[in-house]
């Protein structure tokens, strides 16, 4: 199976090179890895023995960020190095202040793994939730460098638990310890004889609770909202936006803020066609906002969403008509109920919020209308959402207590 894995990695590299000629993300993916080892050598010395954090993308960064920041707070002299697989993570966080260096992760070949781990020489490696790379994990194991998975989550349909999944199960044996989100993950790992796992919960709860407690003020947004009830649509895709346009027409007294997942010009233009009277955030001014912009505000930048929810009464979370919903917890932490599309089965928190009455899943316009009406009337749903988030905090401290044993002070 290893030869098939290696072929797949090289085929992926070839496809990226082809797509990079006309696809922005592929181009960033490819260019960001050029001369990567020379750039690493300029910033990282092997004697530094940093803590290495790897994140697939921006969502995983926010998920694992609390552990990173607690380590830096408790051990301020320790150096941190961060890698991302995806451009959507790297491009936003490439200047992250707490890291000595932030880099793209080179593709998982045996030679890349050996060179990267020799260059980093990490004291400890921490991967968040996803991404199980054979060569990187094996090389860490060969070097006796502890590897921790945090906020891991496993499902029965994953390849690790299939009769033909022996190669992927081998990858898991290189992990020193798993911190997982739910009991099901513990039991699934036991079925493949992996018992070095602890039920800690999800560090995202710690992150979103901290964010809600210290959210930055957005004066222009505050002026735009005024005294109106506000419906915030976060991380939306075209399918989501078409539904929200209908809801907007039904509630002329509400303000709507749309923060799309992709902010390229073509997507922003498409949203503007759906909402002809909308204003873009980049066009706001104190004078104009005070005089009253219309009903809809389009957020045409990245990084504001986690603070926007402070102004909301109800939130819609995008992605549920695609690969899966985005982060519901950011909104719930502010004490507002959430609505999302049908594809939420991989997200335990979404199931929990529905069961508690603090969230609604919808398939079409009629269901969105009904869900909004229900949550407008329900004065307790937001409170329940916030209480749920608070009840699930604590994973970060549990993980930090464990990994501190690895540090040579």
PEMOZI-V593696 format. One record per run of one state. SS is the DSSP state (a for helix, b for strand, c for the rest). FROM is the first residue (numbers start at 1). TO is the last residue. Records with the same first field share a line. If there is no record, write none. Layout:
SS = FROM-TO / FROM-TO
This chain:
c = 1-1 / 20-23 / 32-35 / 44-45 / 49-50 / 56-57 / 75-79 / 85-86 / 94-100 / 105-109 / 121-123 / 129-133 / 143-145 / 153-158 / 162-165 / 173-176 / 181-182 / 192-196 / 200-202 / 214-218 / 226-229 / 237-237 / 251-254 / 261-264 / 275-278 / 284-285 / 292-295 / 299-304 / 312-313 / 318-328 / 333-336 / 341-347 / 356-358 / 362-364 / 378-380 / 392-394 / 407-409
a = 2-19 / 24-31 / 36-43 / 46-48 / 58-74 / 87-93 / 110-120 / 134-142 / 159-161 / 166-172 / 183-191 / 203-213 / 219-225 / 238-250 / 265-274 / 281-283 / 286-291 / 305-311 / 329-332 / 348-355 / 365-377 / 381-391 / 395-406
b = 51-55 / 80-84 / 101-104 / 124-128 / 146-152 / 177-180 / 197-199 / 230-236 / 255-260 / 279-280 / 296-298 / 314-317 / 337-340 / 359-361
